[in-house]
C-alpha cells in the first residue's frame, strides 16, 4: 500500500481531497494532512512560519506513514510538499518516492500572488477574481469573513518564505501540474521547477488555479498513476 500524502491550498482544509479518497484505486491510501490551528476557534494557524510548520508535519508523517509514500500539494500545499521532500532528503531516513505539485510555481520564485495585508473587501474581491469564491457567495461576505484568518496566516507564511538554495538537485521524480488559464501563476514559474531536480516534468491541464476542486479527473488520475507507478502519463511540456 502506498500512501498519497495530500496538502491543501492557503485557507483550505483536508476536505478538498474527500473525492480523492473515495476514488483511490486499490493500493493507494489517500492521507489529507491537517494543518495545526490555534486555540481561537480554528481561525488562526498554530505555527507562524513554514520553518516552524514543516518539522512538525514531518514528525507526524514519521509517526503515521510507512516508507512507501508520495507527497502531493496544491498551491501553498505545493510549497509544503517541496519543503517536506527536502526535509526528508537532507536528514536521511524515510523519503518520499515522488513529489507532485499543482498550481504552484517553483519555490525559488518569490510568492506575490496575494497578500495578507489586503483588507477583507479587497481580499474577497481577489479570491473571487481568481475563481476561489463563486458569484453567489461573493454577495454574502459575512459568510466568508470567519475563514479569512486562516487564509491570511497561510498567505503570510508563503510570502515570508525565503528560499534556501539546495546543495544538490532533488533525488526523486518531480511532477508539476499547471492550469492552462491559471490567473495567479505565470507559465515560466512552473517551468522553473526544472532548475531544482534532474527528473522534473511540467504538465499543462485544462483549468485555472483550482485544479483539485474543479478537476474532471485528469489531475487525480495522473497523481494516482504516479503514486502506483512512479511515472505520469504523456503530455508534459
SEVO-106378 format. One record per residue (C-alpha): x, y, z. Coordinates in steps of 0.05 Angstrom, whole numbers, padded with zeros to 5 digits, always signed. Layout:
BEGIN
XYZ...
// end
This chain:
BEGIN
+00000+00000+00000+00027+00068-00020+00006+00129+00020-00011+00192-00020+00001+00250+00028-00041+00309+00006-00032+00382+00027-00084+00435+00011-00081+00507-00012-00078+00570+00031-00141+00577+00074-00164+00508+00054-00177+00445+00092-00168+00369+00083-00239+00360+00057-00212+00384-00010-00188+00312-00021-00251+00276+00000-00265+00254-00071-00193+00231-00079-00202+00184-00020-00268+00160-00050-00239+00144-00118-00170+00120-00097-00151+00055-00134-00130-00008-00097-00061+00001-00069-00068+00076-00055-00084+00105+00014-00101+00179+00010-00079+00217+00072-00101+00290+00074-00057+00329+00122-00089+00371+00177-00050+00435+00188-00049+00452+00263-00093+00511+00283-00092+00557+00343-00138+00556+00404-00185+00611+00379-00239+00570+00345-00194+00545+00289-00187+00615+00258-00111+00621+00261-00053+00574+00248-00014+00547+00307+00053+00556+00270+00073+00624+00244+00124+00604+00192+00140+00546+00146+00205+00537+00184+00163+00520+00246+00108+00483+00209+00148+00435+00165+00186+00399+00221+00120+00389+00258+00088+00359+00196+00149+00315+00183+00146+00288+00254+00073+00270+00244+00088+00234+00179+00146+00196+00210+00097+00171+00263+00038+00155+00217+00067+00137+00148+00108+00078+00125+00167+00086+00078+00125+00078+00015+00093+00147+00004+00085+00203-00046+00078+00277-00029+00026+00320-00066+00009+00392-00053-00037+00443-00085-00016+00517-00085+00011+00531-00015+00009+00455-00005+00059+00451-00062+00109+00492-00023+00098+00450+00039+00106+00385-00001+00171+00411-00031+00198+00431+00037+00179+00364+00066+00215+00328+00010+00277+00369+00024+00270+00357+00099+00270+00282+00089+00325+00282+00036+00372+00325+00078+00362+00285+00143+00362+00215+00115+00316+00161+00139+00247+00156+00106+00239+00190+00039+00180+00200-00009+00185+00162-00074+00159+00222-00113+00137+00295-00106+00078+00325-00143+00052+00396-00140-00005+00432-00174-00019+00507-00183+00046+00528-00150+00107+00559-00183+00178+00539-00166+00194+00556-00093+00253+00599-00112+00205+00646-00149+00182+00696-00098+00109+00690-00076+00070+00752-00097+00002+00724-00115-00038+00758-00060-00021+00788+00008-00046+00780+00078-00045+00856+00084-00105+00866+00038-00167+00887+00076-00227+00840+00077-00263+00870+00017-00201+00871-00027-00182+00801-00006-00252+00775-00022-00251+00810-00089-00183+00779-00105-00208+00710-00087-00270+00719-00130-00228+00743-00189-00184+00682-00186-00243+00634-00181-00239+00618-00107-00307+00645-00089-00369+00633-00133-00413+00691-00156-00469+00674-00108-00424+00674-00047-00390+00740-00061-00457+00772-00047-00454+00745+00025-00386+00768+00051-00406+00757+00124-00408+00682+00109-00336+00682+00085-00302+00730+00133-00296+00680+00191-00249+00638+00147-00203+00695+00126-00159+00688+00187-00131+00621+00164-00122+00648+00094-00084+00708+00119-00038+00665+00163-00025+00618+00105-00012+00675+00056+00035+00707+00105+00075+00643+00114+00082+00636+00038+00101+00710+00028+00153+00709+00083+00186+00645+00060+00256+00656+00033+00285+00601-00009+00349+00569+00015+00388+00543-00045+00393+00467-00049+00461+00435-00041+00443+00384-00095+00385+00370-00143+00325+00335-00115+00337+00260-00120+00265+00240-00133+00216+00248-00191+00181+00315-00190+00115+00324-00228+00086+00394-00235+00015+00408-00259-00008+00476-00283-00076+00502-00303-00077+00528-00374-00115+00590-00351-00086+00599-00282-00092+00675-00268-00043+00673-00209+00019+00635-00230+00057+00654-00294+00077+00597-00340+00152+00608-00330+00144+00600-00255+00121+00528-00268+00177+00512-00317+00230+00537-00268+00217+00474-00226+00265+00442-00275+00321+00480-00242+00312+00441-00178+00317+00368-00200+00342+00321-00254+00275+00286-00264+00222+00342-00270+00162+00342-00316+00113+00400-00323+00043+00384-00350-00009+00434-00371-00081+00414-00357-00147+00447-00374-00169+00492-00318-00149+00551-00274-00116+00556-00206-00167+00508-00174-00144+00445-00207-00165+00399-00150-00234+00426-00134-00251+00435-00208-00217+00372-00232-00250+00329-00285-00208+00270-00263-00146+00286-00304-00104+00310-00246-00129+00257-00198-00114+00201-00247-00045+00229-00261-00028+00232-00188-00055+00162-00175-00013+00137-00233+00049+00170-00204+00033+00141-00135+00027+00070-00163+00080+00070-00217+00127+00128-00204+00112+00160-00271+00059+00205-00302+00024+00200-00370+00050+00235-00432+00031+00307-00444+00088+00344-00409+00118+00408-00438
// end
